[in-house]
Amino acid sequence: MGKAAQPHSTGFTLVELLVTLSVLMLLAGLAMAYGSAGLARFRVETASRRVLLGLEAGRTAALQSGQPCSLHLGEKGWEAPASSSLAACAGVNVPLVEGIESSVVELEHNMPATVRFTSNGLILDGGTVVLRSDGTELERCVVVSLPLGVTRVGRMASGSCQRDTSL
């Protein structure tokens, strides 16, 4: 009785290994490209909601204190105004972004330096806030219209804030 033939080793060849690594690197590159675009979009969406949150916090602070108050919208978010004839809205400090550098979201607005809230929570100053970030074409806008400070969120298109049906 003869000895049975031994099967050959079932390892990878160098060519198979290089092809596998190339495919994995290509997939990783695609994931990073799509992931960074999604992250940039998320930053813009979050910042627009935080603009609205700051307005609501100002309204609430004025209502709770029964006194008019004011806030300033700077590149880092809502904060107490540097100088104002009105007191700052108590306890309101709403950053546009948290946990990341604020410079990743670009803020542009035509709001006055001091946004005023009446003692019954109405916003006395209006304007448009535009938010954008590198890595996404999305430009989100928040409009504060007068006389009652009604707010809406939209998408910048053709130089104006348009209604966004995806919201």
C-alpha positions in Angstrom: 0.0 0.0 0.0 1.4 3.3 -1.1 1.3 6.5 0.8 -1.5 8.9 -0.1 -0.5 12.2 -1.8 -0.4 15.2 0.5 -2.6 18.2 -0.5 -0.8 21.4 -1.3 -0.9 24.3 1.1 -4.0 26.6 0.6 -2.4 30.0 1.3 -2.7 33.2 -0.7 -0.4 34.0 -3.5 1.3 37.4 -3.6 -0.9 38.5 -6.5 -4.1 37.5 -4.7 -3.0 39.4 -1.6 -2.1 42.6 -3.6 -5.5 42.5 -5.4 -7.4 42.1 -2.1 -5.5 45.0 -0.5 -6.1 47.2 -3.5 -9.9 46.5 -3.4 -10.0 47.2 0.4 -8.1 50.5 -0.1 -10.5 51.6 -2.8 -13.5 50.8 -0.6 -11.9 52.6 2.3 -11.3 55.7 0.1 -14.9 55.7 -1.0 -16.2 55.4 2.5 -14.0 58.3 3.7 -15.2 60.5 0.8 -18.8 59.9 1.4 -18.4 60.0 5.2 -16.8 63.4 5.2 -19.6 64.8 2.9 -22.2 63.4 5.3 -20.4 64.8 8.3 -20.2 68.3 6.7 -23.9 68.2 6.0 -24.7 67.0 9.5 -22.6 70.0 10.9 -24.7 72.5 8.8 -28.0 70.9 9.8 -27.0 70.9 13.5 -25.8 74.5 13.4 -29.1 75.6 11.8 -31.1 73.9 14.6 -28.9 75.5 17.2 -29.6 78.9 15.8 -33.3 78.1 16.4 -32.5 76.7 19.8 -30.8 80.0 20.8 -33.8 82.0 19.7 -36.2 79.8 21.7 -33.8 80.0 24.7 -33.9 83.8 24.5 -37.7 83.8 24.3 -37.9 81.4 27.3 -35.5 83.4 29.4 -37.5 86.6 28.8 -40.7 84.9 29.6 -39.4 83.3 32.8 -37.8 86.5 34.1 -40.7 88.7 33.0 -38.1 91.2 31.7 -36.9 92.0 28.2 -33.4 90.7 27.4 -30.9 90.5 24.5 -28.5 88.1 22.8 -25.7 88.3 20.3 -25.2 85.9 17.4 -21.5 85.6 16.8 -19.4 83.1 14.8 -19.3 80.7 17.8 -23.1 80.9 18.5 -25.5 82.7 20.8 -24.0 84.6 23.7 -24.4 87.6 25.9 -23.9 90.9 24.0 -20.7 92.8 24.7 -22.7 96.0 25.1 -26.4 96.6 25.2 -29.0 98.7 27.0 -30.8 95.5 27.8 -29.6 92.8 30.1 -28.4 89.6 28.6 -30.9 86.7 28.6 -30.0 84.8 31.7 -28.4 81.4 31.3 -28.4 81.4 27.5 -25.1 80.4 25.8 -25.8 78.2 22.8 -22.7 77.3 20.7 -23.3 76.5 17.0 -21.3 73.4 17.2 -20.1 71.3 20.2 -17.2 69.0 20.4 -15.6 70.2 17.2 -13.9 73.4 16.1 -16.4 76.2 15.5 -14.5 77.2 12.3 -15.8 74.2 10.4 -19.2 75.9 10.1 -19.3 79.3 8.4 -21.9 81.7 9.7 -23.1 84.8 7.8 -26.1 86.9 8.9 -27.7 90.3 8.7 -29.1 90.2 12.2 -28.4 93.3 14.4 -25.5 93.1 16.9 -28.0 92.7 19.6 -31.2 90.6 19.2 -33.9 91.8 21.6 -36.6 89.8 23.2 -39.7 91.4 24.9 -40.9 90.3 28.4 -43.6 88.3 26.7 -41.1 86.4 24.5 -41.5 88.2 21.2 -38.4 88.8 19.0 -38.0 92.4 18.1 -35.2 92.0 15.5 -35.2 90.0 12.3 -32.9 88.9 9.6 -31.5 85.9 7.8 -28.7 83.6 9.0 -26.8 81.5 6.4 -24.7 78.4 7.4 -22.3 76.5 5.3 -19.4 74.1 5.6 -16.6 72.8 3.4 -17.3 69.4 2.1 -21.0 69.9 1.2 -23.0 72.1 -1.2 -25.8 72.5 1.4 -26.3 76.1 2.5 -28.9 76.2 5.2 -30.7 79.5 6.1 -32.8 80.5 9.0 -35.2 83.5 8.6 -36.5 85.5 11.5 -39.4 87.6 10.2 -41.1 90.5 11.8 -43.3 91.7 13.4 -43.6 88.6 15.7 -40.3 86.9 15.2 -41.7 83.9 13.3 -38.8 81.7 12.2 -38.4 79.2 9.4 -35.5 77.1 8.1 -34.8 76.7 4.4 -32.1 76.2 1.8 -30.2 78.9 0.1 -30.8 78.9 -3.7 -30.3 81.6 -6.2 -29.3 84.1 -3.5 -32.4 83.7 -1.4 -33.8 81.4 1.3 -36.1 78.9 -0.4 -38.5 76.5 1.3 -37.0 73.1 1.7 -39.5 70.3 1.2 -37.0 67.7 2.6 -37.4 69.1 6.2 
